């Protein structure tokens, strides 16, 4: 009841602020700007005609020598934009949003025609679902910060946004760990401006990318892409997929600012030109979670837990006339969490940070990623070289204390881990003709690690002396991973494109090497139907910590060694076929069928059911026994997605996934993986419309129905005797959670004034308060097996003003 009262008070305050901002009778205007680029080379395209359709006044302009364009005095609201250029396919952007106080800016990429035998119109709403990577043909799509705001309007997390798509499944509420087509979340790699990120999310688990909040703030994110199929050859290895998040550039003409307040704290941003010529800009952002102000407000992101978090981001972009474009960018933050069951109103939510209701947990961490890039065209529009140098890393200290009884509390686990990675890449691209596009590159990653981790073992019910097992104690530098790649795309007319590529990888630490071919074909039968197929052999090194785990030969062993130092990469053959079909009324059907064969998966050397293919299903789910690359896995399935872009006041996305995910460990038995839910369906239904002269309202519902994930299976009797959860090998993933259903609601209200605009967003997750089983565990306080459930009803709010 108190949470609802606090929410009502906050909403009342924000609406009062809106009403105090003066009269709104006249419709306001703003400037629409952008840049037009070649889709493959990203070279600027001068002379492109940009026209706003469907307005009472005629708005049109042309891009200048550097591809830039500007249209002034555009009425606030939603607009359709047409871009036309000789020898290029025309493009239609639907429902471009224009509000005051915030520049409407678009990076527009046009596809060059091989022959001019027909007039091509690419009807493309700027929303998730259509890949814009020059050589990607299947299993990828692009998005920007507005797409993230639309589908995850308060959290503003790209991972939670793509979780609504059929190939992705969120492992647990409150965290953004994702399983892609039945694979471990460890197989999803994150990049920021092409730099691989060691820790892309706060409160991450060692060896996993996911966490509670992204390192790159959505407010500074530009046009980005996620790739979850047989990706083109490139500098970063991944099995399940790759996020490549991009910084946007700051406003190159005007100084703009924003202030925000919500469930994740308060933030401020500023951007603008450094000098008028030649279009250099800066962008800065800072956020503070304000734990003392918002903890217990009723709108916390995770009820009962409010972290003390600060984060910042900056980008400086300096284009020159002859020396190319220079960019410097960085993002980082500090995060501290204390979960004390004696003071928390919701200890049942401790699972979000790896705890249980009978634990106290402490977490302190620092995350950072930054870099420098230089891009220069050797011959305008034909050849270019881009060089990137970066650094990424984290420092994390964690301790968990478990209550064995109401009066007995003892340290259960403790860790102090550091990872840092230096990155270098240089990529050359060449487009000798409209038919041919060549790209090649080299990269190096230099890893430095310092791991310390231990866990309670032996008879845990005894008071003293305690027995702890040292899981990690390593300090290593100079772990070098080098990579080279090359790819060639050839277009046969305007309808067919073939891509061939190859990746080569080498890890100096244990001489792991791989050579991986890539192949894809894309054919347009007509302007409504596209068929694509892609194949790739992909590999990924193990998480760095795994090479230095302290292991003993088997459950009876006593000799401790680092038994995983010679582990090789996990490899995967992947084949994907896709069909895109456009229908009247703004409907688009996208279907993909896929098959994945995993090889050389780490499994325990002695006979058991353990496999790293399941890593990430829980917390600290790693083995203390030596691992070998003898495991296998297989994923296959069908993804369907029907989209209707916004027209006649509404939009929807209906998607479904049927899949099967199996593995074999060293015992030779075929089992479900921990992520084999078998099916998942999503429906996003919304309406978005202008009201009054300057208002814009977006209301959407998101319904999810998903098969339950397999459970590891607990040995009840042994758990009672041991005093902690013990799993039964024979029951591993034999049973599963019940299927579950959840409904979320999102509301976004934008209101434009003369020189500023307001943006109020409300998210109601798990609207009906469904109890969704997360896991079962042994509670030493009660002496019984108990169930832990995912987050119930969670309201979150965000208010932002642009000026």
Number of C-alpha atoms within 10 A of each C-alpha: 6 10 14 13 12 15 16 12 11 18 17 12 10 15 11 11 11 17 10 8 14 9 9 16 10 11 15 20 21 22 19 22 18 18 20 28 22 18 18 23 21 17 20 21 21 18 19 23 17 23 18 21 16 12 11 6 10 9 16 17 16 20 22 16 11 15 20 19 23 16 17 13 11 20 20 24 24 17 17 16 19 18 25 18 19 12 16 22 21 21 22 20 19 20 18 18 16 22 30 26 23 22 21 17 17 18 14 20 22 23 20 19 21 18 14 13 9 9 11 16 15 17 16 14 20 20 18 20 19 19 18 20 17 16 27 22 30 27 25 22 20 21 24 22 19 20 18 23 19 19 22 20 22 26 23 22 23 27 23 23 21 23 19 24 23 23 26 23 25 19 22 19 21 20 23 26 29 29 25 22 31 29 30 24 28 26 29 24 26 24 18 25 24 22 28 26 27 24 29 27 23 25 28 22 19 23 19 22 25 27 21 20 22 22 23 25 21 19 19 22 21 19 19 21 21 25 23 21 28 31 28 28 28 22 26 22 22 24 29 26 25 22 21 20 24 19 23 21 22 25 22 20 18 13 19 19 19 20 18 19 19 24 25 26 23 19 20 18 20 18 24 22 22 19 13 12 14 13 17 23 25 24 25 21 21 19 21 18 22 19 18 11 9 17 21 18 20 23 25 23 23 25 24 21 23 24 23 18 21 19 21 21 24 22 23 22 23 20 18 14 9 9 12 16 17 18 19 18 22 22 24 23 21 19 18 19 18 17 24 20 19 11 9 18 13 17 21 19 25 26 23 20 22 16 20 20 19 22 23 23 23 17 18 19 21 21 26 24 29 21 22 19 20 19 19 20 21 16 10 11 18 18 19 21 18 18 18 20 19 24 21 25 23 23 18 23 17 18 19 20 19 21 19 21 14 9 7 12 15 17 17 19 19 19 21 18 21 20 23 22 24 20 23 21 21 19 20 19 22 21 19 12 12 19 17 17 22 21 23 21 21 19 21 22 23 18 20 18 20 17 22 18 21 18 17 16 15 12 13 18 16 10 10 7 6 14 13 17 15 19 23 24 18 18 14 12 14 14 16 17 20 20 22 22 22 22 22 21 20 18 20 13 14 20 16 16 20 20 22 21 23 20 27 19 24 18 20 14 13 13 11 15 17 17 15 18 20 21 23 25 22 23 19 16 11 9 13 14 15 18 19 22 22 26 24 25 23 26 27 20 20 18 13 16 20 23 21 20 28 24 23 18 18 15 9 7 10 10 10 15 15 20 21 20 15 15 21 23 22 24 22 25 19 23 21 23 21 21 19 18 16 18 11 8 11 15 16 19 18 18 19 22 18 21 18 26 16 23 19 18 25 26 26 24 19 16 12 16 22 26 25 21 28 20 22 27 23 17 15 13 12 16 18 22 24 24 28 20 23 17 24 24 23 21 20 19 20 21 23 20 21 18 19 20 20 19 14 10 12 16 18 19 20 20 23 21 24 19 20 19 21 20 25 23 25 21 15 13 11 13 19 25 30 28 30 23 25 19 19 25 21 23 20 20 17 19 17 21 16 17 11 11 17 23 20 22 17 18 18 20 20 22 18 18 16 19 18 21 24 23 21 23 20 20 17 17 11 14 21 17 13 16 19 21 20 19 16 16 15 14 15 20 21 15 14 20 17 14 15 15 18 19 20 19 19 23 21 22 17 21 23 29 25 18 14 19 22 25 19 24 23 22 23 19 21 23 18 13 13 16 16 21 19 19 20 17 19 21 23 21 15 12 15 16 18 11 12 18 17 19 25 19 16 19 25 22 25 24 22 19 20 20 18
